[in-house]
Every structure is written in structure tokens, then in C-alpha cells.
């Protein structure tokens, strides 16, 4: 984290201040500062809540080790594959961004200025010019930039996979409840056994609610900043692309590919949270609907009444929130994209005046 702080974030903030008044230059510099700041926030939050997160990871491990039925494991595998596919698409964007960023900075900055009297760093810092300080600082900056990208990717994928695991357990609870009701209606089990099974389901449901709330409590404040930063990132990077196109600026093909991968990365960064949160919202709501869809009408009145415990706890769906200001969902994803496009239009109108 110190590498990101001192070799990426700090130089870019200084450069933004020095470029004050030149909107296009400020936008270009602020992109890296904003991006590295988000990586720092996510890594700090993960470290600060390390004990709580380790408890959740241990719970996930226990779930995989103690699953007794094939249908439980099949459900977990199905959701895990969705998480893996989501993470893989994000990983492609991550690796593409890192590779083309490093290639661009080496080709366009390092090799062109290493033998010049005035040398440029990847993130400009004019006070370091002498060898080997210049070469060491340059490669540390490249490493810090790669760490920032990987830091964002790692935390985002980690949180989304944890949320998707909770979704898998909610699906298993819904199936287990349906099977339990069917057994009682078909007289395969006694009313006492049904109550014991229902008690286990309710306790498991409470555990999943606590897990989801813990994940949300750990990252809610960071996700609020992440949402604002993602909208700002999309706005700034899209503004850069529009400026390049409208001003007919000639750029190396490597930088154009880097910009495309970077846009893809920022979109996946936001999409991973919105997809996982939408799934969590849906599955926590469907658990209540699962009570209505099972054959509760064939149960004895007292046993049917006990099902209301699950309905009551499912009245408030589980959510992944951006602070106290909103809930992550696919609707929010669309709103964020539209908002960033609106800000691009505003920036273009300012620069055209």
C-alpha cells in the first residue's frame, strides 16, 4: 500500500494541482489518482475488518466441507461457476490493462527519455533525474500502478464471490424447506422431526442474514466511495477518448488499446458488485416466496404457522449498500452509466466554450 501511496497517488495529486486551469490535463492526471485512491481504500478496509472477514471465509470453507447432499453441492457449484466466470472476465480486463499500460509507459516514456537531459517518469515527478534513482523510481511506479489495478480487482472479486456464496446458501435453504414440507405432507416424518428441521433452517437463515450484513458493514462506506469514483472514472476516461477523437489527436495504437481495456475494467469493476447484489436481493426475496409455493396448506395449522418465522425474516431483502445512499443493483448499474455519460456531455460543453 505504501508503494501505491507514495509512488502513484502522491505524484498524481501534485501534478493535478500544478495543472490547475488546464481541464484536459487535469482530467488525464486525476484518473490515476482517483483509481489508486480507491485501491488504497479497499485494501485498508479489508485489512481493518480482517478478523470478521476471516470468520466468513472459515464459514464458507465449512459449507463446502459439510455439504451432505448432491443437490446442495450442485447448487453451490453452479453459483461458484457464475462467480468464476464473472471474475474471469474481470481478470481479462485487469491483465489487459496492466500489460498495455506497462508497454505504453516503457515505449513512450522510459525509452524516449532515459538518455535525455530531462527525464520523465510514468507519473511525473521532476525531482528525480539522476541514475540509478530515475530507473528505480520508474519501475517502482510501474509496480505501484500494477498493484493498484490488482488491488481493485482482488477486493472486488473477493466481495462479489462472498456475496454469491450467500446466494447459493439461500437457494439451498429454499430447496431444503420445500423438501421438508413435502416429507411431512407425505407422512415420511413426524411433526416433531419437522419442527427440528425447521428450527435448523431458521437458524441457518439467521446465520446467512448475519453474514450478509457483516459483508455489507465491512464495505458499505468504501462502496459508496467506489460508486462515486467509478462514475467519475467512466466520465473522465470517456471524456479523454472523446477529446482525442474530436481534436484528431494522433496516439500510439498501444495507448488506444490501453484506454479500451481500462474502460472495460472500470465497467467490470462496477458490474461485479451490481450483479452480486442483484442476485442477493433476488434470492433473499425468493426464500419468502418459497414458503408460499410449498404445500403449506397440507400441513397441520401449528406447523404451517411456524413457517411464518421465515416469511417474517425475509420481509426485508438482503442488500449490498453504497453507504446510506442507495443499494447496488442492475438498475443502479444502468443509472451510473447514464450519469457518467451526462457528465461527459457537461465537460465537453465546458471545453468547447
C-alpha positions as CSV (number, residue, x, y, z in Angstrom):
1,X,0.0,0.0,0.0
2,X,2.9,2.4,0.7
3,X,4.1,1.9,-2.9
4,X,0.7,3.0,-4.2
5,X,0.5,5.9,-1.8
6,X,4.0,7.4,-2.3
7,X,4.7,6.5,-5.9
8,X,1.3,6.7,-7.7
9,X,-1.2,8.7,-5.7
10,X,1.0,11.4,-4.3
11,X,2.8,12.4,-7.6
12,X,-0.5,12.5,-9.4
13,X,-2.2,14.7,-6.8
14,X,0.8,17.1,-7.0
15,X,0.5,17.1,-10.8
16,X,-3.2,17.8,-10.7
17,X,-2.5,20.9,-8.6
18,X,0.3,22.0,-10.9
19,X,-2.0,21.6,-13.9
20,X,-4.8,23.6,-12.3
21,X,-6.8,25.5,-15.0
22,X,-6.0,23.1,-17.9
23,X,-9.1,20.9,-17.8
24,X,-7.9,18.3,-20.3
25,X,-4.6,17.9,-18.5
26,X,-6.2,17.8,-15.0
27,X,-8.6,15.1,-16.2
28,X,-5.8,12.9,-17.6
29,X,-3.8,13.2,-14.3
30,X,-6.8,12.8,-12.0
31,X,-7.7,9.4,-13.5
32,X,-4.7,7.6,-12.0
33,X,-5.0,9.5,-8.7
34,X,-8.7,8.6,-8.3
35,X,-8.0,4.9,-9.3
36,X,-5.1,4.5,-6.9
37,X,-7.1,6.1,-4.1
38,X,-9.9,3.6,-4.5
39,X,-7.4,0.7,-4.4
40,X,-6.0,2.1,-1.1
41,X,-9.5,2.4,0.5
42,X,-10.5,-1.1,-0.5
43,X,-7.2,-2.6,0.8
44,X,-7.4,-0.7,4.0
45,X,-11.0,-1.7,4.7
46,X,-10.1,-5.4,4.0
47,X,-7.2,-5.2,6.4
48,X,-9.2,-3.3,9.1
49,X,-12.0,-5.8,9.0
50,X,-9.6,-8.8,8.6
51,X,-10.9,-10.7,11.7
52,X,-14.6,-10.5,10.6
53,X,-13.7,-11.5,7.0
54,X,-11.6,-14.5,8.2
55,X,-14.6,-15.7,10.1
56,X,-16.7,-15.5,6.9
57,X,-14.1,-17.3,4.9
58,X,-14.0,-20.1,7.6
59,X,-17.8,-20.3,7.3
60,X,-17.5,-20.7,3.5
61,X,-14.9,-23.4,3.9
62,X,-17.2,-25.2,6.4
63,X,-20.2,-25.0,4.0
64,X,-18.2,-26.8,1.3
65,X,-16.8,-29.4,3.6
66,X,-20.1,-30.2,5.4
67,X,-22.5,-30.3,2.4
68,X,-24.1,-33.8,2.6
69,X,-26.4,-33.9,-0.4
70,X,-25.6,-33.8,-4.1
71,X,-28.2,-31.1,-4.8
72,X,-26.6,-28.8,-2.2
73,X,-23.2,-29.2,-3.8
74,X,-24.6,-28.8,-7.3
75,X,-26.2,-25.5,-6.4
76,X,-23.0,-24.3,-4.8
77,X,-21.0,-25.3,-7.8
78,X,-23.5,-23.6,-10.2
79,X,-23.3,-20.3,-8.4
80,X,-19.5,-20.7,-7.9
81,X,-19.1,-21.1,-11.7
82,X,-21.1,-17.9,-12.2
83,X,-18.7,-16.2,-9.8
84,X,-15.7,-17.7,-11.5
85,X,-16.9,-16.6,-14.9
86,X,-17.6,-13.1,-13.6
87,X,-14.2,-13.0,-12.0
88,X,-12.5,-14.3,-15.2
89,X,-14.0,-11.5,-17.4
90,X,-12.8,-9.0,-14.8
91,X,-9.4,-10.7,-14.8
92,X,-9.1,-10.4,-18.6
93,X,-9.7,-6.6,-18.2
94,X,-7.2,-6.5,-15.4
95,X,-4.4,-8.2,-17.2
96,X,-5.1,-6.3,-20.4
97,X,-5.0,-3.0,-18.6
98,X,-1.7,-3.9,-16.8
99,X,0.1,-5.3,-19.9
100,X,-0.8,-2.4,-22.2
101,X,-0.2,0.3,-19.6
102,X,3.3,-1.1,-18.8
103,X,4.1,-1.4,-22.6
104,X,2.9,2.1,-23.2
105,X,4.9,3.7,-20.4
106,X,8.1,1.8,-21.3
107,X,7.8,2.5,-25.0
108,X,6.5,6.1,-24.9
109,X,8.2,7.4,-21.7
110,X,11.1,5.3,-20.5
111,X,12.9,4.5,-23.7
112,X,12.4,8.0,-25.1
113,X,13.6,9.9,-22.1
114,X,16.2,7.7,-20.4
115,X,19.0,9.3,-22.4
116,X,17.6,12.8,-22.4
117,X,18.8,15.6,-20.1
118,X,15.2,15.9,-18.7
119,X,13.7,12.6,-17.9
120,X,10.0,11.8,-17.5
121,X,8.6,9.3,-15.1
122,X,5.4,7.2,-15.6
123,X,3.8,9.5,-13.0
124,X,5.6,12.8,-13.4
125,X,7.9,13.8,-10.6
126,X,10.6,16.2,-11.8
127,X,12.8,16.0,-8.7
128,X,14.2,12.6,-9.6
129,X,16.5,12.7,-12.6
130,X,19.8,11.0,-11.8
131,X,20.7,7.4,-12.4
132,X,20.0,4.9,-10.9
133,X,17.4,6.7,-8.9
134,X,15.4,7.5,-12.0
135,X,15.3,3.9,-13.3
136,X,14.5,2.5,-9.8
137,X,11.7,5.1,-9.3
138,X,10.3,4.5,-12.8
139,X,9.9,0.7,-12.2
140,X,8.6,1.2,-8.7
141,X,5.9,3.5,-10.2
142,X,5.0,0.8,-12.7
143,X,4.8,-1.7,-9.9
144,X,2.6,0.6,-7.9
145,X,0.3,1.1,-10.8
146,X,0.0,-2.7,-11.3
147,X,-0.6,-3.1,-7.6
148,X,-3.5,-0.5,-7.8
149,X,-5.1,-2.4,-10.6
150,X,-4.7,-5.8,-8.9
151,X,-5.8,-4.3,-5.5
152,X,-9.1,-3.2,-7.0
153,X,-9.6,-6.5,-8.9
154,X,-8.8,-8.7,-5.9
155,X,-11.1,-6.9,-3.4
156,X,-13.9,-6.6,-5.9
157,X,-13.8,-10.2,-6.9
158,X,-13.4,-11.3,-3.2
159,X,-16.5,-9.4,-2.1
160,X,-18.7,-10.5,-5.1
161,X,-17.7,-14.2,-4.6
162,X,-18.6,-14.0,-0.9
163,X,-22.0,-12.5,-1.7
164,X,-22.7,-15.1,-4.4
165,X,-21.8,-17.8,-1.9
166,X,-24.5,-16.4,0.5
167,X,-26.9,-16.6,-2.5
168,X,-26.1,-20.3,-3.0
169,X,-26.9,-21.0,0.6
170,X,-30.2,-19.1,0.3
171,X,-31.1,-21.3,-2.7
172,X,-30.2,-24.4,-0.7
173,X,-32.4,-23.2,2.2
174,X,-35.3,-22.7,-0.1
175,X,-34.9,-26.2,-1.6
176,X,-34.4,-27.8,1.9
177,X,-37.6,-26.1,3.1
178,X,-39.6,-27.4,0.2
179,X,-38.3,-30.9,0.7
180,X,-39.0,-30.8,4.5
181,X,-42.6,-29.7,3.9
182,X,-43.1,-32.5,1.3
183,X,-41.8,-35.1,3.7
184,X,-44.3,-34.0,6.3
185,X,-47.2,-33.8,3.9
186,X,-46.4,-37.3,2.7
187,X,-46.1,-38.6,6.3
188,X,-42.4,-39.5,5.9
189,X,-41.5,-37.7,9.1
190,X,-43.3,-36.7,12.3
191,X,-44.4,-33.3,13.3
192,X,-41.6,-33.2,15.9
193,X,-38.9,-34.0,13.3
194,X,-40.4,-31.3,11.1
195,X,-40.0,-28.8,13.9
196,X,-36.4,-29.8,14.4
197,X,-35.7,-29.5,10.7
198,X,-37.5,-26.1,10.5
199,X,-35.5,-24.9,13.6
200,X,-32.3,-25.8,11.8
201,X,-33.4,-23.9,8.7
202,X,-34.4,-20.8,10.7
203,X,-31.0,-20.8,12.5
204,X,-29.2,-21.2,9.2
205,X,-31.2,-18.4,7.7
206,X,-30.3,-16.2,10.7
207,X,-26.6,-17.1,10.2
208,X,-26.8,-16.1,6.5
209,X,-28.5,-12.8,7.4
210,X,-25.7,-12.0,9.8
211,X,-23.1,-13.0,7.2
212,X,-24.6,-10.7,4.5
213,X,-24.9,-7.8,7.0
214,X,-21.3,-8.3,8.1
215,X,-20.1,-8.1,4.5
216,X,-22.2,-5.0,3.9
217,X,-21.0,-3.4,7.2
218,X,-17.3,-4.0,6.2
219,X,-17.5,-2.5,2.8
220,X,-20.6,-0.2,2.7
221,X,-18.7,3.1,3.2
222,X,-16.0,2.0,0.8
223,X,-18.6,1.0,-1.8
224,X,-20.2,4.4,-1.6
225,X,-16.8,6.0,-2.5
226,X,-16.4,3.2,-5.1
227,X,-19.7,4.1,-6.7
228,X,-18.8,7.8,-6.9
229,X,-15.2,7.0,-8.1
230,X,-16.5,4.6,-10.8
231,X,-18.9,7.1,-12.2
232,X,-16.1,9.7,-12.2
233,X,-13.6,7.3,-13.7
234,X,-16.0,6.4,-16.6
235,X,-16.8,10.1,-17.1
236,X,-13.1,11.1,-17.2
237,X,-11.8,8.3,-19.3
238,X,-14.7,8.7,-21.8
239,X,-14.0,12.4,-21.9
240,X,-10.4,11.6,-22.8
241,X,-11.5,9.4,-25.7
242,X,-13.9,12.0,-27.0
243,X,-11.2,14.7,-26.8
244,X,-8.8,12.5,-28.7
245,X,-11.4,11.8,-31.4
246,X,-12.8,15.4,-31.8
247,X,-9.3,17.0,-31.8
248,X,-7.9,14.4,-34.2
249,X,-5.0,13.7,-31.8
250,X,-2.7,11.1,-33.1
251,X,-2.0,8.4,-30.4
252,X,0.0,5.2,-30.4
253,X,-2.1,2.2,-31.0
254,X,-0.9,0.7,-27.7
255,X,-2.4,3.7,-25.8
256,X,-5.7,3.3,-27.6
257,X,-5.9,-0.4,-26.7
258,X,-5.0,0.5,-23.1
259,X,-7.8,3.0,-22.9
260,X,-10.3,0.5,-24.2
261,X,-9.1,-2.1,-21.7
262,X,-9.3,0.5,-19.0
263,X,-12.9,1.4,-19.8
264,X,-13.7,-2.3,-19.8
265,X,-12.0,-2.7,-16.4
266,X,-14.0,0.2,-14.8
267,X,-17.3,-1.2,-16.2
268,X,-16.5,-4.7,-14.9
269,X,-15.4,-3.1,-11.5
270,X,-18.9,-1.7,-11.1
271,X,-20.8,-4.6,-12.7
272,X,-19.3,-7.2,-10.4
273,X,-20.9,-5.5,-7.4
274,X,-24.2,-4.8,-9.1
275,X,-24.6,-8.4,-10.4
276,X,-23.8,-10.0,-7.0
277,X,-26.0,-7.5,-5.1
278,X,-28.9,-8.1,-7.5
279,X,-28.5,-11.9,-7.0
280,X,-28.5,-11.4,-3.2
281,X,-31.6,-9.3,-3.3
282,X,-33.4,-11.8,-5.6
283,X,-32.6,-14.9,-3.6
284,X,-33.3,-13.4,-0.2
285,X,-36.8,-12.4,-1.5
286,X,-37.4,-15.8,-3.2
287,X,-36.9,-17.5,0.1
288,X,-40.2,-15.9,1.4
289,X,-41.9,-16.8,-1.9
290,X,-40.6,-20.4,-1.4
291,X,-42.7,-20.6,1.7
292,X,-45.8,-19.7,-0.2
293,X,-45.0,-22.0,-3.1
294,X,-44.5,-25.1,-0.9
295,X,-47.5,-27.3,0.1
296,X,-48.1,-25.4,3.4
297,X,-51.8,-25.8,3.0
298,X,-51.5,-29.6,3.6
299,X,-49.7,-29.0,6.9
300,X,-51.3,-29.1,10.4
301,X,-52.2,-25.5,11.4
302,X,-49.4,-25.2,14.1
303,X,-46.7,-26.4,11.7
304,X,-47.9,-24.1,9.0
305,X,-47.9,-21.2,11.4
306,X,-44.2,-21.9,12.2
307,X,-43.3,-21.2,8.6
308,X,-44.2,-17.5,9.2
309,X,-40.8,-17.2,11.0
310,X,-39.0,-17.5,7.7
311,X,-41.5,-15.2,5.9
312,X,-41.1,-12.6,8.7
313,X,-37.3,-12.6,8.4
314,X,-37.4,-12.4,4.6
315,X,-39.6,-9.3,4.6
316,X,-36.6,-7.1,4.4
317,X,-34.4,-8.3,1.5
318,X,-30.6,-8.6,2.0
319,X,-28.8,-5.8,0.2
320,X,-25.3,-4.5,-0.6
321,X,-25.5,-0.8,0.0
322,X,-23.5,2.2,-1.0
323,X,-23.4,3.8,2.4
324,X,-26.8,5.1,3.4
325,X,-27.5,6.5,-0.1
326,X,-28.5,3.5,-2.2
327,X,-28.4,-0.2,-3.0
328,X,-26.3,-1.9,-5.6
329,X,-28.4,-3.5,-8.3
330,X,-28.5,-3.8,-12.1
331,X,-30.8,-0.7,-12.1
332,X,-28.0,1.2,-10.3
333,X,-25.5,0.0,-12.8
334,X,-27.6,1.5,-15.7
335,X,-28.1,4.7,-13.7
336,X,-24.3,5.0,-13.1
337,X,-23.6,4.6,-16.8
338,X,-26.2,7.2,-17.8
339,X,-24.9,9.6,-15.2
340,X,-21.3,9.3,-16.4
341,X,-22.4,9.9,-20.0
342,X,-24.3,13.0,-18.8
343,X,-21.2,14.4,-17.1
344,X,-19.1,13.8,-20.2
345,X,-21.6,16.0,-22.1
346,X,-21.1,18.7,-19.5
347,X,-17.3,18.5,-19.7
348,X,-17.4,18.7,-23.5
349,X,-19.6,21.7,-23.4
350,X,-17.2,23.4,-20.9
351,X,-14.1,22.8,-23.1
352,X,-15.9,23.9,-26.3
353,X,-16.6,27.4,-24.8
